[in-house]
């Protein structure tokens, strides 16, 4: 049926074009057809497309019926004009088709667009007002009185005004989808309304804009997700504003120049062009900020959001900085929630639900996490997917995420240092109490026994003193062992290179100045090499081990062996974890990998 209506409307328009050719050229339009002809063609065609895709949606049927009414209206008026010299002879038909056009496209379409239902039952009063006005108009036609028709005209105009006001109300209450659909229609309406308000010789310009209205409606209903309508409107408004303001500046400066420099008109023109060009970029930035404020509100402007984020970051500690920035981001982008994933931990503001978008966070080339942006809030315009806003805010979120990573790493490092310190204290206490303490107690008892037997049994006293001497040697060994556990004495006696040569019993390769290294770096390097040697002998069955020490900006420690290498199912044990932790405590790294010719390579880099 919709295709039939569209076909009939097109046939009527083709007939009207022939009829129009028989009439004198219109004084208000240079085109061979009127705006009503274009409406009678475009609206039914796009209406049929909508009905074919969404037969249950009333919007397509309104386009079909309204377009057919426009075709019948202009054809009937032109036919009676051709036959009788005046369209007044066909007033009933012309009046009826015009009222159907007003009711369908001027009242019902804006009331029902885009979902096909009224905002509430109260809006039925607008339809009743339009129908009452049309009935009053018919009363004036039948009685031949003008007063009822004038009142009817104002009633129908008021109903149409209220119907278009319903679009504004729907925009304020609608969700993101409805707002995008409404914006498609609002983008095309000025092409019809501006010529209609100016009237007279400008009305024919609406002929070129009328097809855009049903096309925008069809796109909004069927394919609204494919196009960034907010970006399109932003650029259109900025471009239009620039054209108007630049033209105004040029005309004003030209007029002023012609008054004060009447003798040199060329100079006035050049001055006007230079003046307009100089203010072009500031005007563009100002208009862009105004359009952003219009579309997204004060919190949706990228520069305003950036300032707010900077302010929040400056007044909170790093632990709460990320959450504070997410609160600002969620409010400014008008989404239900945002979240950041950093090292397996998620920080969330609001309710994320199904993430509408995932943005990688990069800090100076290093990935630090993921930004998850939730769906748009139903009462706000969907600014979350504006590339300009996201590109402006992402670096600040990446800074906050990096700060969270550093804080977490620092906390873990403190916990490891505290744990290691307490474990070392426990070991020292155990060794001193159970080892050295017991030995000293035994030595004291041996001294007392020797004193008591010295006169009565010199041989037994001598034996006790001999055992005491042996015990003292053992105590000295225990003390040396405790001292060695704190810091290998060879480091103080031989230096790092000499101590490692003594430990490995093989020469090592060195480069750079190894004198004056920090004590913590020397101990870490020594322990890493010690653990690597232990692994090479105990697990890898190595026969040759090469050790290298190289100092530049950092101390590079390398231990390579020709053992069996790393097995695919090998799991890092306590030794490998200990090497990595010793390097990490200094802010360095320790990597264990396969050697090119077989075997294993341990490579550590320790900051100085």
FENMOMO-V599081 format. One record per residue. SS is DSSP state (~ for helix, > for strand, _ for the rest). Layout:
{{SS} {SS}}
This chain:
{{_} {~} {~} {~} {~} {~} {~} {~} {~} {~} {~} {~} {~} {~} {~} {~} {~} {~} {~} {~} {~} {~} {_} {_} {_} {_} {_} {_} {_} {_} {_} {_} {_} {_} {~} {~} {~} {~} {~} {~} {~} {~} {~} {~} {~} {~} {~} {~} {~} {~} {~} {~} {~} {_} {_} {_} {_} {~} {~} {~} {~} {~} {~} {~} {~} {~} {~} {~} {~} {~} {~} {~} {~} {~} {~} {~} {~} {~} {~} {~} {~} {~} {~} {~} {_} {_} {~} {~} {~} {~} {~} {~} {~} {~} {~} {~} {~} {~} {~} {~} {~} {~} {~} {~} {~} {~} {~} {~} {~} {~} {~} {~} {_} {_} {_} {_} {_} {_} {_} {_} {~} {~} {~} {~} {~} {~} {~} {~} {~} {~} {~} {~} {~} {~} {~} {~} {~} {~} {~} {~} {~} {~} {~} {_} {_} {~} {~} {~} {~} {~} {~} {~} {~} {~} {~} {~} {~} {~} {~} {~} {~} {~} {~} {~} {~} {~} {~} {~} {~} {~} {~} {~} {~} {_} {_} {~} {~} {~} {~} {~} {~} {~} {~} {~} {~} {~} {~} {~} {~} {~} {~} {~} {~} {~} {~} {~} {~} {~} {_} {~} {~} {~} {~} {~} {~} {~} {~} {~} {~} {~} {~} {~} {~} {~} {~} {~} {~} {~} {~} {~} {~} {~} {_} {~} {~} {~} {_} {_} {~} {~} {~} {~} {~} {~} {~} {~} {~} {~} {~} {~} {~} {~} {~} {~} {~} {~} {~} {~} {~} {~} {~} {~} {~} {~} {~} {~} {~} {~} {~} {~} {_} {_} {_} {_} {~} {~} {~} {~} {~} {~} {~} {~} {~} {~} {~} {~} {~} {~} {_} {~} {~} {~} {~} {~} {~} {~} {~} {~} {~} {~} {~} {~} {~} {~} {~} {~} {_} {_} {_} {_} {_} {~} {~} {~} {~} {~} {~} {~} {~} {~} {~} {~} {~} {~} {_} {_} {_} {~} {~} {~} {~} {~} {~} {~} {~} {~} {~} {~} {~} {~} {~} {~} {~} {_} {>} {_} {>} {>} {>} {>} {>} {>} {_} {_} {>} {>} {>} {>} {>} {>} {_} {_} {_} {_} {_} {_} {>} {>} {>} {>} {>} {>} {>} {_} {_} {>} {>} {>} {>} {>} {>} {>} {>} {_} {_} {>} {_} {_} {_} {_} {_} {_} {_} {_} {_} {_} {~} {~} {~} {~} {~} {~} {~} {~} {~} {~} {~} {~} {~} {~} {~} {~} {~} {~} {~} {~} {~} {~} {~} {~} {~} {~} {~} {~} {~} {~} {~} {~} {~} {~} {~} {~} {~} {~} {~} {~} {~} {~} {~} {~} {~} {~} {~} {~} {~} {~} {~} {~} {~} {~} {~} {~} {~} {~} {~} {~} {~} {~} {~} {~} {~} {~} {~} {_} {_} {_} {_} {~} {~} {~} {~} {~} {~} {~} {~} {~} {~} {~} {~} {~} {~} {~} {~} {~} {~} {~} {~} {~} {~} {~} {~} {~} {~} {~} {~} {~} {_} {_} {~} {~} {~} {~} {~} {~} {~} {~} {~} {~} {~} {~} {~} {~} {~} {~} {_} {_} {_} {_} {>} {>} {>} {_} {_} {_} {_} {_} {_} {_} {~} {~} {~} {~} {~} {~} {~} {~} {~} {~} {~} {~} {~} {~} {~} {~} {~} {~} {~} {~} {~} {~} {_} {_} {_} {_} {>} {>} {>} {>} {>} {>} {>} {_} {_} {>} {>} {>} {>} {>} {>} {>} {>} {_} {_} {_} {_} {_} {_} {_} {_} {_} {_} {_} {_} {~} {~} {~} {~} {~} {~} {~} {~} {~} {~} {~} {~} {_} {_} {_} {>} {>} {>} {>} {>} {>} {_} {_} {_} {_} {_} {>} {>} {>} {>} {>} {>} {>} {>} {_}}
